[in-house]
Amino acid sequence: MNSFLVFILAVLLLEYLLSMCMSALELRALSNDIPEELSDVYDEKKYQQSQQYARARTKFAVIQETLILPVILLFILSGGFNRVDLFVRSFHFGEIATGLLFAGVVALLSTLMSLPFKLYSTFVIEQKFGFNTTTLSTFFLDMLKAVVLSVCIGGPILAMVLWFFLATGELAWLYCWAGVTLVVFLLQFAAPVLIMPLFNKFTPLEEGELKERITRYATAQKFTMKGIYTMDGSKRSTRLNAFFTGFGRFRRIVFFDTLVEKLSPTEIVAVLAHEMGHYKHNHIFKMMTASVIQTGIMLFILSLFLGNRQFFAAFGMEHISVYAGLFFFGFLYSPVSMLLSIGFNYFSRKHEFEADAWAVNTTGTATGLINGLKKLSSHNLANLTPHPFNVFLQASHPPLLQRIHALTVLDD
């Protein structure tokens, strides 16, 4: 039996078993007792609702993965990729155009497979727990916009990658790495101006106490920004959130309109101070640098397998091609990606503690951030008792109780 196929099937099955194990641990870790630190924002009804939400999301994930895995296995073992390849080759386009068509067909099949689950998640689970405000028309319009963006942005990027590997010889991975890095960097500037407004409306924060306090804090920290905006997050969900976007003097502070309604000015400034801490500690630059390095490593390893006939035979392919190799490599690279994500998540959690500390040091108190985090957790029905093993494997943020304990120590 093909050794690549054995490895890929083993990886898929082991990833599924690991996911089932994590789900079981997550369900067992749920507790009926309200943590003392959060008794001021959770009553019995609210806390039980958060537990029910965690159970519903976890069980839904189990059902989704259990149904999708056999479809993926059947598609691989029955030569589904080869059928798609023969279909796109029948148009007799050039290699790059054929590759783009191959990617489009595979993406379409993946979208159709995941669509029922996205609909159920949005209009059943999120609706049941009071989060969903998305209409069917908005849901499908978002999908259409995403498709258009994929064609207009993803298409040229994929064409560039294919061209490098087809035309530039042994160092193709290096040229490709440089090209992809440049595009990703440019998208950081384009996203807040050209892409994000396609999905949401951004409105300058109105004059008043909140804007004055934010401006005063940003000025004291010598933080240059393009502006302060609210985003109509309530168009799709009642969840609370805030974020920075852009670089340098083009940075923007964005608050969901739901967050502005639920948090006090003091709490919002504290949340802003936390986000600013990420910039001041260069967390975003560090993580982007690590991601760029990871991309380079991935492209180099990819270049070693693109011409391997056994690798393509594992998927029942009659023809060897760069474009199909890009997709197949994702299966092969999956274990490496998971291990690297553990490292990324470790540093991400570390960065959250550092950003919390920055917020305390620059605002003079931990009370605003603690209260803000409590309200965010309560309103978003966050899982307060995630299992430590799951936190280690996939959590980008520390559990809320750990953050509160660390903030309390800083405030003493």
HUGI-V744683 format. One record per residue. N is the residue number from 1. PSI is psi in whole degrees, 0 to 359 (NA if undefined). OMEGA is omega in radians with two decimals (999 if undefined). BURIAL is + if it has 9 or more other C-alpha atoms within 8 Angstrom, else -. Layout:
BEGIN
n: {N;N}
psi: {PSI;PSI}
omega: {OMEGA;OMEGA}
burial: {BURIAL;BURIAL}
END
This chain:
BEGIN
n: {1;2;3;4;5;6;7;8;9;10;11;12;13;14;15;16;17;18;19;20;21;22;23;24;25;26;27;28;29;30;31;32;33;34;35;36;37;38;39;40;41;42;43;44;45;46;47;48;49;50;51;52;53;54;55;56;57;58;59;60;61;62;63;64;65;66;67;68;69;70;71;72;73;74;75;76;77;78;79;80;81;82;83;84;85;86;87;88;89;90;91;92;93;94;95;96;97;98;99;100;101;102;103;104;105;106;107;108;109;110;111;112;113;114;115;116;117;118;119;120;121;122;123;124;125;126;127;128;129;130;131;132;133;134;135;136;137;138;139;140;141;142;143;144;145;146;147;148;149;150;151;152;153;154;155;156;157;158;159;160;161;162;163;164;165;166;167;168;169;170;171;172;173;174;175;176;177;178;179;180;181;182;183;184;185;186;187;188;189;190;191;192;193;194;195;196;197;198;199;200;201;202;203;204;205;206;207;208;209;210;211;212;213;214;215;216;217;218;219;220;221;222;223;224;225;226;227;228;229;230;231;232;233;234;235;236;237;238;239;240;241;242;243;244;245;246;247;248;249;250;251;252;253;254;255;256;257;258;259;260;261;262;263;264;265;266;267;268;269;270;271;272;273;274;275;276;277;278;279;280;281;282;283;284;285;286;287;288;289;290;291;292;293;294;295;296;297;298;299;300;301;302;303;304;305;306;307;308;309;310;311;312;313;314;315;316;317;318;319;320;321;322;323;324;325;326;327;328;329;330;331;332;333;334;335;336;337;338;339;340;341;342;343;344;345;346;347;348;349;350;351;352;353;354;355;356;357;358;359;360;361;362;363;364;365;366;367;368;369;370;371;372;373;374;375;376;377;378;379;380;381;382;383;384;385;386;387;388;389;390;391;392;393;394;395;396;397;398;399;400;401;402;403;404;405;406;407;408;409;410;411;412}
psi: {146;124;326;319;317;315;314;317;320;318;314;317;318;322;322;314;321;318;319;321;316;321;318;318;321;319;321;332;346;137;143;352;126;124;136;323;342;12;343;344;348;124;179;319;315;319;318;326;320;323;317;323;316;318;315;315;319;314;323;319;321;313;316;311;325;327;327;322;310;326;316;315;316;320;318;310;335;3;32;320;323;322;319;318;316;324;311;330;337;344;347;40;175;172;317;314;321;320;319;320;319;313;320;318;315;318;321;315;319;320;317;325;322;344;312;324;321;320;316;317;315;311;358;296;305;326;317;323;14;16;321;129;9;134;163;321;319;320;309;331;321;318;317;316;320;321;315;317;321;320;316;330;308;323;306;324;314;319;321;315;314;317;316;314;334;333;349;11;210;332;18;319;325;314;320;318;313;317;314;319;317;316;315;318;316;325;333;328;325;328;307;338;320;326;307;322;346;335;330;158;128;124;131;136;131;155;147;190;316;311;320;317;322;314;319;317;314;320;318;329;6;48;109;136;159;326;174;126;155;148;140;62;332;349;333;332;159;3;155;141;164;153;163;152;151;175;158;222;354;4;141;142;127;126;136;142;331;325;319;326;328;333;150;162;320;317;322;319;322;318;318;318;322;312;322;328;325;319;316;330;6;30;318;317;318;315;323;320;316;321;321;317;317;319;318;316;316;316;324;313;319;318;337;342;349;331;9;114;323;325;314;328;332;333;10;27;138;337;145;134;152;317;319;323;325;318;316;327;333;322;319;325;351;313;321;318;320;316;319;324;328;317;316;316;323;311;329;317;320;319;326;317;320;320;323;316;320;317;318;316;326;339;344;357;153;351;314;316;318;312;321;316;322;315;319;315;314;313;323;3;46;149;115;345;58;149;137;324;320;323;315;319;320;1;127;344;145;156;147;317;323;320;319;317;316;319;322;320;318;330;349;NA}
omega: {-3.11;-3.07;3.09;-3.14;3.10;-3.13;-3.10;3.11;3.12;3.13;-3.14;-3.13;3.13;3.09;3.11;3.14;3.10;3.13;3.10;3.10;-3.14;3.13;3.11;3.10;-3.13;3.12;3.14;-3.09;3.12;-3.09;3.13;-3.09;3.12;3.09;-3.07;-3.09;-3.05;-3.11;-3.14;3.14;3.12;2.87;-3.06;-3.11;-3.11;-3.12;3.12;3.09;3.11;3.10;3.13;3.12;3.12;3.11;-3.10;-3.13;-3.11;-3.14;3.09;3.12;3.11;-3.14;-3.12;-3.11;-3.14;3.13;-3.07;-3.09;3.13;3.13;3.12;-3.14;-3.13;-3.14;3.14;-3.03;-3.13;3.13;-3.11;3.13;3.13;3.11;3.10;-3.12;3.12;3.12;-3.09;3.10;-3.10;3.11;3.07;3.02;3.02;-3.05;-3.09;3.12;3.09;3.10;3.11;3.12;3.08;3.14;-3.14;3.14;3.12;3.12;3.12;3.12;3.12;3.13;3.14;3.13;-3.07;-3.04;-3.13;-3.14;3.10;3.11;3.14;-3.14;-3.06;-2.96;3.06;-3.08;-3.12;3.10;-3.10;-3.07;2.97;-3.12;-2.96;2.97;-3.14;3.02;3.11;-3.14;3.10;-3.14;-3.09;3.06;3.06;3.12;3.14;3.12;3.13;3.11;3.14;3.12;3.13;3.13;-3.04;-3.12;-3.12;3.14;3.11;3.12;3.12;3.11;3.11;3.14;3.14;-3.13;3.14;-3.09;3.13;-2.93;-2.97;2.98;-2.99;-3.13;-3.11;-3.12;-3.12;3.09;3.13;3.11;3.14;-3.12;-3.14;3.13;3.13;-3.13;3.13;3.13;-3.13;3.14;3.09;3.10;-3.07;-3.03;-3.09;-3.07;-3.00;-2.99;-3.07;3.11;3.07;-3.06;-3.08;3.09;3.14;-3.09;3.08;-3.13;-3.08;3.14;3.13;-3.06;-3.08;-3.13;3.13;-3.11;3.10;-3.13;3.13;3.13;-3.13;3.13;3.13;-3.13;3.14;-3.09;-3.13;-3.12;-3.13;-3.12;3.12;-3.02;2.91;-3.13;-3.09;3.10;-3.14;3.10;-3.09;-3.05;3.08;-3.11;3.12;3.11;3.05;-3.13;2.97;3.03;-3.13;-3.12;3.04;-3.11;3.10;-3.14;3.08;2.99;-3.10;3.06;2.96;3.10;3.11;-3.14;3.13;-3.12;-2.97;-3.07;3.10;3.10;3.13;-3.13;3.12;3.10;3.12;3.08;3.09;3.14;3.08;3.14;3.12;3.10;3.09;3.12;-3.08;3.10;3.13;-3.14;-3.09;3.11;-3.13;-3.12;3.08;3.11;3.12;3.13;3.10;3.11;3.11;3.12;3.10;3.12;-3.12;-3.13;3.10;3.12;3.10;-3.10;-3.13;-3.04;-3.00;-3.13;-3.08;-3.09;3.13;3.11;3.13;3.12;3.12;-3.14;3.09;-3.07;3.07;-3.11;3.04;-3.14;3.10;-3.04;3.11;3.13;3.11;-3.14;-3.09;-3.12;3.11;3.10;-3.09;-3.05;-3.03;3.13;3.11;3.13;3.14;3.13;3.12;-3.14;3.08;3.10;3.11;-3.12;3.10;-3.12;3.09;3.11;3.09;3.14;3.11;3.09;3.14;3.11;3.06;-3.13;3.10;-3.14;3.13;-3.09;-3.05;3.08;3.09;-3.13;3.09;-3.02;-3.11;-3.12;3.12;-3.14;3.11;3.13;3.11;-3.13;3.09;-3.12;-3.11;-3.09;-3.11;-3.14;-3.12;3.06;-3.05;-3.07;3.10;3.13;-3.12;3.14;3.11;3.07;-3.14;-3.04;-2.92;-3.10;3.08;3.11;3.07;3.05;-3.06;-3.09;3.09;3.14;3.13;3.12;3.14;3.14;3.13;3.11;-3.14;-3.06;-3.11;999}
burial: {-;-;-;+;+;+;+;+;+;-;+;+;-;-;-;+;-;-;+;+;-;+;+;-;+;+;+;-;+;+;-;-;-;+;-;-;-;+;+;-;-;+;-;-;-;+;+;+;+;+;+;-;+;+;+;+;+;+;+;-;-;+;-;+;+;+;-;+;+;-;-;-;+;-;+;+;+;-;+;+;+;+;-;+;+;-;-;+;+;-;-;-;-;-;-;+;+;+;+;+;+;+;+;-;+;+;-;-;-;-;-;-;-;-;-;-;-;-;+;+;+;+;+;+;+;+;+;-;-;-;+;+;+;+;-;-;-;-;+;-;-;+;-;-;+;-;-;-;+;+;+;-;-;+;+;+;+;+;+;+;+;+;+;+;+;+;-;+;-;-;-;+;+;+;+;+;+;-;+;+;+;-;+;-;-;-;-;+;+;+;+;+;-;-;+;+;+;-;-;+;-;+;-;-;-;-;-;-;-;-;+;+;+;+;-;-;+;+;+;-;-;-;-;+;+;-;-;+;+;+;+;+;+;+;-;+;+;+;+;+;+;+;-;+;+;+;-;-;-;+;+;+;+;+;+;+;+;+;+;+;-;-;+;-;+;-;+;+;+;+;+;+;+;+;+;+;+;+;+;-;-;-;+;-;-;-;+;-;-;-;-;+;-;-;+;+;-;+;+;+;-;+;+;-;+;+;-;-;-;-;+;+;+;+;+;+;+;-;-;+;-;+;+;+;+;+;-;+;+;-;-;+;+;+;-;-;-;-;-;-;+;+;-;+;+;+;-;+;+;-;+;+;+;+;+;+;+;+;+;+;-;-;+;-;-;+;-;+;+;+;+;+;+;+;+;+;+;+;+;-;+;+;-;-;-;+;+;-;-;+;+;+;+;+;+;+;-;+;+;+;-;-;+;+;-;+;+;+;-;+;-;-}
END
